[in-house]
Amino acid sequence: MATAQPGTGRTITTDISARLDRLPWSRWHWSIVIGLGTVWILDGMEVTIVGNIASRLAEPGSGLDITSGQITGIAAALYVAGACTGALFWGRLTDVYGRKKLFLITLAVYLGATALTALAFDTWWFFLFRFLTGFGIGGEYAAINSAIDELIPARYRGRVDLIINGSYWLGAVGGALLSIVALNTSVFPVNVGWRLTFALGAVLALVILLVRRHVPESPRWLLIHGREEEAEQIVRGAERMIEAERGEPLPPAEGEMVIRQRERTTFGEIARTVFAKYRKRATLGFALFVGQAFLYNAITFGYGAILTQFFDVPSGNTGYYFAVIALGNFLGPLLLGKLFDTVGRRIMISGTYVLSGVLLFATAWLFDRGSLDATTMTACWSVVLFFASAGASSAYLTVSEIFPMETRAMSIAFFYAVGTAAGGISGPLIFAGLTESGVVSDAVLAFQIGAGLMVAAGVVAVFLAVNAERRSLEDIATPLSAAKPQGEPQGEPASR
């Protein structure tokens, strides 16, 4: 319980973090997962639709004078550039003004931008609003992952975070199947179907926005910013709801901490914390994000082009193949997520990265030999991405839990932006250039680059991953506001 009145600059003793972590899973947690996690479905749908409609948009009569390479290259890179920029811009505001305000605002930005994409009448308009759609999505990564990790109990945090980030691929399945209908000229004219897919994304975003209004602010954020009474009200309300649901009182929480409340944390303090005190963790975050960003952004934006270019799959049928790959991607976090909380972060992160990279090298070898067709290539990618998806989702989990509370959203934003800029902007551009050539060896090279980066990131995780499973966020990284050291007061221990 808080022992001081609201206001920054005060010192309070609180057990709210311990009370949140001791909560059993309940309808209250499901409401958070549904309200916050469903946006990744929209992101997956967006990216997949663009990849699958590229060939149709490039056809005469689509309403845009654009090439397939421009869509999978320039437009894809602009979307990712917007996401990187948005992550940094909104990430800072998330730490200063709170998780809830920002996850409402960023979703509204996404909604408006994707609706205006549907109205594109020229190439520059399409490019502009692809950038702004990414700008909104980038802010979501920081605000949503911060809120989820701060509201979900420690023993469930790993699997929940992975499954939520993996739900991106449910959107990819929907986007792939939706593109089949949208590209069917017997159903919609060539210049109408692709517009309806973006319009549908805006409608779904509006529904999620209405649901999200009921998700609470992070009590951990409220505590630090002098609003402990609001934090207490949220936690007490959740406890009453769960006790009524279970028909029995909750066990007492164990553990208190003393916090010196503050209004905000400076950029200098964030930089010193992340890059001086936790430099090994910073190296880990960068490696994980670069590896997964190159692989995913390159392949997600370009797989439809591979099918049409190398296997003569009709543009209207690429969605079937991508739906299979997307399903494999979702099953990875769904089936492996629990192991990140039981077997542990270090083994699972390094294992999924290295194994997916090795399997991708094998796929590249088979492709180079001419041993694959569209069906077997899709099967190989499904297996590769089953493991890669769990690893990629763990990158977001990792950077959201291994840095102090006050730096969390900005840390997520920074590593997402830097890693994605390195792998996610260059990936689509390089991959589009290589696959557009129609030369098998060029596509093989793209596969090998992605595989090498995944293996390298996995090796880094072997040595630097933090054993964060079933530990409270405050134990993994002591808040900068903590008046009494706890957990790891001197920074990152090499052995944990």
Secondary structure, 3 states (H helix, E strand, C coil): CCCCCCCCCCEEEECHHHHHHCCCCCHHHHHHHHHHHCHHHHHHHHHHHHHHHHHHHCCCCCCCCCCHHHHHHHHHHHHHHHHHHHHHHHHHHHHHHCHHHHHHHHHHHHHHHHHHHCCCCCHHHHHHHHHHHHHHHHHHHHHHHHHHHHHCCHHHHHHHHHHHHHCHHHHHHHHHHHHHHHCCCCCCCCCCHHHHHHHHHHHHHHHHHHHHCCCCCCHHHHHHCCCHHHHHHHHHHHHHHHHHHHCCCCCCCCCCEEEECCCCCCHHHHHHHHHHHCHHHHHHHHHHHHHHHHHHHHHHHHHHHHHHHHHCCCHHHHHHHHHHHHHHHHHHHHHHHHHHHHCCHHHHHHHHHHHHHHHHHHHHHHHHHCCCCHHHHHHHHHHHHHHHHHHHHHHHHHHHHCCCHHHHHHHHHHHHHHHHHHHHHHHHHHHHHHHHCCCHHHHHHHHHHHHHHHHHHHHHHHHHCCCCCCCCHHHHCCCCCECCCCCCCCCCCCCC
